[in-house]
Amino acid sequence: MAKKPRQGQGRQAAGGGVFQQPVKDEKNAFRWFSSATSNGHYSAPVALVECHLLGRGTEKDIAEAFRLCVEFAERGNEIAQTRLGRMYLDGVGVPRDYVFSYAWLNIAAAAGEDSAMEWRDNLEEKMTKTQIAEAQRLASRWEVGTSISR
C-alpha cells in the first residue's frame, strides 16, 4: 500500500480538481499518473480516474474510471473512496445509489478525509433514516481488500 499523505496533501484529486491548472501535455500527464500509480503514489490513482472520466490524455472511458476507483477504494485509499462515493452520488459509471455513496463517503470520513465528511453530511439531507442506517451498517462491515455489498 502506498504511503498516506500528511493531512491536507492530495486532497485536490478527491474533489475532481486534477486539471484545474493548465496542463501543457495531457498525454504526458496521463503517462505520469499511470506510472505514479504503478509506483505507489498515494493520490495518483484518483488523478488517473479523473483522466479517464474527462478524456484528458487518454480516451474518455467512464467504465475504466469506475473500475480503477473501485480497485483503489477497496485497497483502502480514502481519496479513491471519496471519489467512488461521489460517483455513486452522481450516477457516474454506475446507477445513482445514495446508500453506497454514503457508505463509501463514511469509510473515507472515518479515515480522516475532510471532503468525504462534507459530501456525506450533505448527502444525509437527501436520505431516509432507513437508508442512512443501511449505509452505516455496510460501512461498519467493510474491511480493506473487500467490496461493499448488500
C-alpha positions as CSV (number, residue, x, y, z in Angstrom):
1,M,0.0,0.0,0.0
2,A,1.2,3.5,-0.8
3,K,2.3,5.8,1.9
4,K,-0.6,8.1,3.0
5,P,-0.1,11.8,2.5
6,R,0.0,14.1,5.5
7,Q,-3.2,15.9,6.4
8,G,-4.1,18.3,3.6
9,Q,-2.0,16.6,0.9
10,G,-3.5,15.0,-2.1
11,R,-7.0,16.4,-1.4
12,Q,-7.5,18.2,-4.7
13,A,-7.8,14.9,-6.6
14,A,-10.7,13.7,-4.5
15,G,-12.7,16.8,-5.5
16,G,-12.0,16.3,-9.2
17,G,-9.5,19.2,-9.4
18,V,-6.7,17.3,-11.1
19,F,-6.9,19.5,-14.2
20,Q,-7.9,22.8,-12.6
21,Q,-4.5,24.2,-13.5
22,P,-3.5,24.3,-17.2
23,V,-1.6,21.2,-18.3
24,K,0.6,21.6,-21.4
25,D,0.8,18.0,-22.4
26,E,-2.2,15.9,-21.2
27,K,-0.8,12.7,-22.7
28,N,2.4,13.1,-20.8
29,A,0.4,13.9,-17.6
30,F,-1.6,10.7,-18.1
31,R,1.6,8.6,-18.5
32,W,3.0,10.2,-15.4
33,F,-0.2,9.4,-13.4
34,S,-0.2,5.8,-14.7
35,S,3.5,5.4,-13.7
36,A,3.0,7.1,-10.4
37,T,0.0,4.8,-9.7
38,S,2.1,1.7,-10.5
39,N,4.9,3.1,-8.2
40,G,2.5,3.5,-5.3
41,H,2.0,7.3,-5.3
42,Y,-1.0,7.8,-3.0
43,S,-3.1,10.3,-4.8
44,A,-2.2,9.3,-8.4
45,P,-4.9,6.7,-8.8
46,V,-7.6,9.2,-8.4
47,A,-5.8,11.5,-10.9
48,L,-5.8,8.6,-13.3
49,V,-9.5,8.1,-12.6
50,E,-10.1,11.8,-13.5
51,C,-8.1,11.4,-16.7
52,H,-10.5,8.6,-17.8
53,L,-13.6,10.4,-16.7
54,L,-12.7,13.6,-18.6
55,G,-10.8,12.1,-21.5
56,R,-7.7,14.0,-20.6
57,G,-4.5,12.4,-22.1
58,T,-6.5,9.3,-23.0
59,E,-9.8,8.3,-24.4
60,K,-12.8,9.1,-22.2
61,D,-13.7,5.8,-20.5
62,I,-16.1,6.0,-17.7
63,A,-16.2,2.3,-17.1
64,E,-12.4,2.2,-16.7
65,A,-12.6,5.2,-14.4
66,F,-15.2,3.4,-12.2
67,R,-13.2,0.1,-12.2
68,L,-10.0,1.9,-11.1
69,C,-11.8,3.8,-8.5
70,V,-13.3,0.7,-7.0
71,E,-10.0,-1.1,-7.1
72,F,-8.2,1.6,-5.1
73,A,-11.1,2.3,-2.8
74,E,-11.2,-1.3,-1.8
75,R,-7.4,-1.2,-1.1
76,G,-8.1,1.5,1.5
77,N,-7.2,4.7,-0.4
78,E,-9.6,7.3,1.2
79,I,-9.1,9.7,-1.7
80,A,-10.4,7.0,-4.1
81,Q,-13.2,6.1,-1.5
82,T,-14.3,9.7,-1.6
83,R,-14.3,9.8,-5.4
84,L,-16.2,6.5,-5.5
85,G,-18.8,7.8,-3.1
86,R,-19.2,10.8,-5.4
87,M,-19.6,8.6,-8.5
88,Y,-22.4,6.7,-6.7
89,L,-23.9,10.0,-5.6
90,D,-23.9,11.4,-9.2
91,G,-24.6,8.2,-11.0
92,V,-21.3,8.3,-13.0
93,G,-20.4,4.9,-14.4
94,V,-22.9,3.3,-12.1
95,P,-26.6,3.8,-11.3
96,R,-27.1,6.5,-8.6
97,D,-27.2,4.9,-5.2
98,Y,-27.3,7.1,-2.1
99,V,-26.7,4.1,0.2
100,F,-23.4,3.0,-1.5
101,S,-22.4,6.7,-1.8
102,Y,-22.9,7.3,1.9
103,A,-21.2,4.1,2.8
104,W,-18.0,4.9,0.9
105,L,-18.0,8.5,2.0
106,N,-18.5,7.4,5.6
107,I,-15.5,5.0,5.3
108,A,-13.3,7.8,3.9
109,A,-14.6,10.2,6.5
110,A,-13.7,7.7,9.3
111,A,-10.1,7.7,7.8
112,G,-9.9,11.4,8.2
113,E,-10.8,12.6,4.6
114,D,-12.3,16.0,5.2
115,S,-14.0,16.4,1.9
116,A,-15.7,13.0,2.4
117,M,-17.2,14.3,5.7
118,E,-18.7,17.3,3.8
119,W,-20.1,15.2,1.0
120,R,-21.5,12.6,3.4
121,D,-23.2,15.3,5.6
122,N,-24.7,17.0,2.6
123,L,-26.0,13.7,1.3
124,E,-27.6,12.8,4.6
125,E,-30.2,15.5,4.0
126,K,-31.4,13.6,0.9
127,M,-31.7,10.2,2.6
128,T,-34.2,8.5,4.8
129,K,-33.3,7.2,8.2
130,T,-33.6,3.7,6.9
131,Q,-31.1,4.4,4.1
132,I,-28.6,6.0,6.4
133,A,-28.8,3.1,8.8
134,E,-28.2,0.6,5.9
135,A,-25.3,2.7,4.7
136,Q,-23.8,2.8,8.2
137,R,-24.2,-0.9,8.5
138,L,-22.4,-1.5,5.2
139,A,-19.6,0.8,6.1
140,S,-19.1,-0.7,9.5
141,R,-18.7,-4.2,8.0
142,W,-16.2,-3.1,5.3
143,E,-12.6,-4.3,5.6
144,V,-9.6,-3.3,3.4
145,G,-9.4,-5.5,0.4
146,T,-13.2,-6.2,0.2
147,S,-16.1,-4.7,-1.6
148,I,-19.3,-3.4,-0.2
149,S,-22.4,-5.4,-1.0
150,R,-25.9,-5.6,0.3
